[in-house]
Every structure is written in C-alpha cells, then in structure tokens.
C-alpha cells in the first residue's frame, strides 16, 4: 500500500468556498500517467497538480483535469506555490516550476501576500465565426477572436457589458462541438477592468470557476483595447475570483491569493 499527501486549496480568493479549488499532490518521483489521471478523476476538480523536486527551489509540475493533461493551469500553479510556502515551509523568495509544454514558470510572493506568477503570452490568431458561438453561449458576442498555442486554442467571445457575460446560458454540448479547447466570454467590468467566464467541456470542465491561464489571452486583448498594461479582473462564475494582471512584453503576470481547505492522504493499492 502506498500513501501520498494531498492538499486542496481555493485559489484566486481570500476566503473559503469561493475561487477555484485545486488539488496539490507532492511526489518524490513521478507516478505513471494513468494513475495520475485516475487520481485527478477521483478528485473531480478542474485540476490536480502533481510536483516532483528538481533542485533548489525548483520542481517539475504537471496538471491534470478529470479527463486530460493540460499544457498550463494558473489556479493549480497558485495552489502549488501556496502549499509549498504556507504548508510545507519553503522559504525561497521565488519558486520555479519546470513544465513539459510551456517551459519554466516562476512564482514569487509579493509584499502584500499575493502570489505573482509569470506566464507566456498567447498569440492572437485572427477571428472566428460569431453565430456558432452565439448559439452555444445563448447570447451574441460582438466579436470572436482566436488565441492559439500548441495543444491549447481558445476562442475569446467579447460582449458589450458585464451583464451579458453574467447572463449567458451556455449549451455545454454545443460548446464542446466547437473547434477550440476553450471558449472564454469577456466584457468590460463595472468595478474592475474586465470580467470573464471560461468553458472547457472538451477537457472535462463545463465551466471553470477562475482560470489563470485564460488571462494569457484576456490580458493581451484588453491591453490593446484599453491602451494600458495593468488590470484588475474578476471571473464572474458562481464561485467567483479576483486577479491582478500585467502585460510585460511576451509575459502575462497574474497575481492571486489562496486559502487552504483540506489536508489529507491518498491510499493507493500496493
């Protein structure tokens, strides 16, 4: 019988039962992919992060939804940094995570306690047809823009105001039938610079509560539209979550808070 530690953290929030819950499973060495996917499916959260030590203040990091491994996950990276710093006693000012698909990611702790993550900017890749997205989301966006990286294409559906995004009635099957992996809805915010919602049924996530990686597309779009580089954003899902974002050249800086919900142990068969 093998036991593994597991932590569950609510990310992009300062209070329990909001933000986006992620599981974090520290390992001494990698499990086989099938076992990690089974653990992620059993957890039934948007993502489970697995990490293995890779040197001083450095870890290899992978993320699994209940159905697939994903190339980048913001909230589970935030949760991992929180567990290392707040639970496991890591004192390094900057944590480095080596990933298979997007290279090294760094996370540091701001003076105000927010975790500051640096992610690769996603390139804009033209526009997409509006009507299929309108039918899938239950409301017609003003435009649909494609942002693409290898293995992860997102369609950004831009609406006129916050109420449009909050009032969407998504058809999950119709969203899953669209070409991209993710569909992100966004609009100018009332109390923040912009709001968003994110749908990824192809990855086993009907609606993600708060999506750090989506801001790798959102921030470049709003930087061009608003003519600035610093933003306060909110994902207006049922749980909701808050982010601070900055466009720094080809890097999108995403900052957030997190709180611990659960500490436990996974028991695997021998």
C-alpha positions in Angstrom: 0.0 0.0 0.0 1.3 3.4 -1.0 0.2 6.7 0.6 0.5 10.2 -0.9 -0.1 13.6 0.7 -2.9 15.7 -0.8 -3.9 19.3 -0.2 -6.9 21.1 -1.5 -6.7 24.9 -1.9 -9.2 27.5 -3.0 -7.2 29.8 -5.4 -7.8 33.4 -6.5 -9.7 34.1 -3.4 -9.0 35.2 0.2 -11.9 33.1 1.7 -13.0 29.5 1.7 -15.8 28.2 -0.6 -15.0 30.7 -3.4 -12.3 31.0 -6.1 -11.2 27.8 -7.9 -10.4 24.7 -5.9 -7.3 22.7 -6.9 -5.7 19.6 -5.5 -2.0 19.5 -5.0 -0.1 16.2 -4.7 3.6 16.4 -3.9 5.6 13.3 -5.1 9.1 12.0 -4.6 9.1 10.7 -8.2 6.6 10.5 -11.0 3.7 8.1 -10.9 2.6 6.7 -14.3 0.3 8.9 -16.3 -2.7 6.6 -16.0 -2.5 6.7 -12.2 -2.2 10.5 -12.1 -5.2 10.8 -14.4 -7.2 8.4 -12.2 -6.4 10.5 -9.1 -7.5 13.7 -10.9 -10.7 12.0 -12.0 -11.3 10.8 -8.4 -10.7 14.3 -7.1 -13.2 15.6 -9.7 -11.8 19.2 -9.5 -10.9 21.3 -12.5 -7.3 20.4 -12.0 -5.0 18.4 -9.8 -1.3 19.4 -9.7 1.5 16.9 -9.3 5.0 18.0 -8.5 8.4 16.4 -8.1 11.5 18.1 -6.7 14.0 19.2 -9.4 16.7 21.2 -7.4 16.9 24.1 -5.0 13.5 25.9 -5.0 12.6 24.1 -8.3 10.1 21.4 -9.1 8.7 19.7 -12.1 5.0 20.4 -12.4 2.1 18.8 -14.3 -1.6 19.4 -14.3 -4.5 17.0 -15.0 -8.2 17.6 -15.3 -10.5 14.7 -14.7 -10.1 13.8 -18.4 -6.8 15.1 -19.8 -3.4 16.6 -19.0 -3.3 20.3 -19.8 -0.4 22.4 -21.0 -0.9 25.2 -18.5 -3.0 25.8 -15.4 -2.9 29.0 -13.5 -5.0 28.3 -10.4 -3.3 25.0 -9.7 0.1 26.7 -10.0 -1.0 29.2 -7.5 -2.3 26.5 -5.2 1.0 24.6 -5.5 3.0 27.7 -4.6 0.7 28.3 -1.7 1.2 24.7 -0.4 4.9 24.9 -0.7 5.2 28.3 1.0 2.4 28.2 3.6 2.2 24.5 4.5 5.5 22.8 3.7 7.8 25.5 4.9 9.6 26.5 1.6 11.3 29.9 2.2 12.7 30.8 -1.2 11.6 34.1 -2.5 11.0 32.7 -6.0 9.8 29.2 -6.8 10.5 27.8 -10.3 8.3 25.2 -11.9 9.6 23.2 -14.9 6.8 22.2 -17.2 6.6 19.9 -20.2 4.7 22.3 -22.5 5.4 25.9 -21.6 8.9 25.8 -20.1 9.9 27.2 -16.7 7.4 29.2 -14.8 8.2 31.4 -11.8 6.1 32.3 -8.8 7.1 34.9 -6.2 5.4 36.3 -3.1 4.5 40.0 -3.1 4.8 42.2 -0.1 1.0 42.2 0.3 0.9 38.4 0.4 -0.3 37.9 -3.2 1.4 35.2 -5.3 2.8 36.6 -8.5 3.0 34.2 -11.5 4.7 34.8 -14.8 3.1 33.0 -17.8 3.7 33.1 -21.6 1.5 35.4 -23.6 -0.8 33.7 -26.1 -0.6 35.0 -29.6 -3.7 36.3 -31.4 -4.6 34.2 -34.4 -7.4 36.0 -36.3 -11.1 35.9 -35.8 -13.8 33.2 -35.8 -17.4 33.0 -36.9 -19.8 34.7 -34.4 -23.0 32.7 -35.0 -21.9 29.3 -33.8 -20.5 30.9 -30.6 -23.7 32.8 -30.1 -25.8 29.7 -30.4 -23.5 27.8 -27.9 -23.5 30.6 -25.3 -27.1 31.7 -25.6 -26.1 35.4 -26.5 -24.5 37.0 -29.4 -21.0 38.4 -28.8 -19.7 41.5 -30.7 -16.7 39.5 -32.0 -14.9 36.2 -31.5 -11.1 36.2 -31.6 -8.8 33.1 -31.6 -5.7 32.8 -29.4 -3.7 29.7 -30.1 -0.7 27.9 -28.7 0.3 24.2 -29.5 -2.4 22.0 -27.9 -4.5 24.8 -26.5 -6.6 27.0 -28.7 -9.1 29.5 -27.1 -11.9 31.5 -28.6 -12.5 34.8 -26.9 -16.1 35.9 -27.2 -16.3 39.7 -26.5 -19.5 41.2 -25.2 -20.7 44.7 -24.6 -21.1 44.7 -20.9 -20.7 42.7 -17.7 -24.4 41.8 -17.6 -24.1 40.0 -20.9 -21.4 37.7 -19.6 -23.2 37.0 -16.3 -26.4 36.3 -18.2 -25.0 33.6 -20.5 -27.0 30.4 -20.8 -24.3 28.0 -22.2 -25.1 24.9 -24.0 -22.2 22.7 -23.0 -22.6 20.1 -25.8 -22.7 22.9 -28.4 -19.5 24.4 -26.8 -17.8 21.0 -26.9 -18.7 20.7 -30.7 -16.8 24.0 -31.5 -13.2 23.7 -32.7 -11.3 25.2 -29.8 -10.4 23.6 -26.5 -11.7 26.6 -24.5 -14.3 29.3 -25.0 -13.8 32.4 -22.9 -16.5 35.1 -22.6 -15.4 38.6 -21.6 -16.7 42.2 -21.3 -15.7 45.5 -19.6 -16.4 45.3 -15.9 -18.3 47.7 -13.6 -16.0 47.6 -10.6 -12.9 46.0 -12.4 -11.3 46.5 -15.8 -12.8 43.4 -17.3 -14.8 40.3 -16.4 -14.8 36.8 -17.8 -16.2 33.3 -17.8 -14.5 30.2 -19.2 -15.9 26.9 -20.6 -13.8 23.8 -21.4 -16.1 20.8 -21.7 -13.6 19.1 -24.0 -11.2 19.0 -21.0 -13.9 17.7 -18.7 -14.6 21.2 -17.3 -18.1 22.6 -18.2 -17.3 25.9 -16.5 -14.1 26.7 -14.7 -14.6 28.9 -11.7 -11.4 31.0 -12.1 -8.9 30.5 -14.8 -5.4 31.9 -14.6 -4.3 30.6 -18.0 -7.3 32.3 -19.7 -5.7 35.6 -18.8 -2.8 34.8 -21.1 -5.4 35.6 -23.9 -7.5 38.1 -22.0 -4.7 40.4 -20.9 -3.2 41.0 -24.4 -6.7 41.6 -25.8 -7.6 44.2 -23.1 -4.2 45.8 -23.3 -4.7 46.5 -27.0 -8.3 47.7 -26.5 -7.8 49.8 -23.4 -4.2 51.1 -24.1 -2.8 50.1 -20.8 -0.9 47.2 -19.2 -2.1 46.8 -15.6 -5.5 45.4 -14.8 -7.8 44.3 -12.1 -10.0 41.4 -13.3 -12.8 39.2 -11.9 -14.1 35.9 -13.2 -17.8 36.0 -12.6 -18.6 32.3 -12.3 -20.9 31.2 -9.4 -17.9 30.9 -7.1 -16.1 34.0 -8.5 -12.5 35.0 -8.1 -10.2 38.1 -8.3 -6.9 38.6 -10.2 -4.4 41.3 -10.8 -2.7 41.2 -14.2 0.0 42.9 -16.0 1.2 42.6 -19.6 5.0 42.6 -19.6 6.1 42.2 -23.2 5.7 38.5 -24.0 4.9 37.7 -20.4 1.5 37.9 -18.7 1.9 38.4 -15.0 -1.1 37.0 -13.0 -1.4 37.5 -9.2 -3.8 36.0 -6.8 -4.4 34.9 -3.2 -5.3 31.4 -1.9 -6.6 29.6 1.2 -6.1 26.1 2.4 -9.3 23.9 2.6 -8.0 20.3 3.2 -5.0 18.3 4.1 -5.2 14.5 3.6 -3.7 11.3 2.4 -4.3 9.3 -0.7 -4.1 5.5 -0.2 -3.1 3.6 -3.4 -3.1 -0.1 -3.7 0.2 -1.9 -3.3 
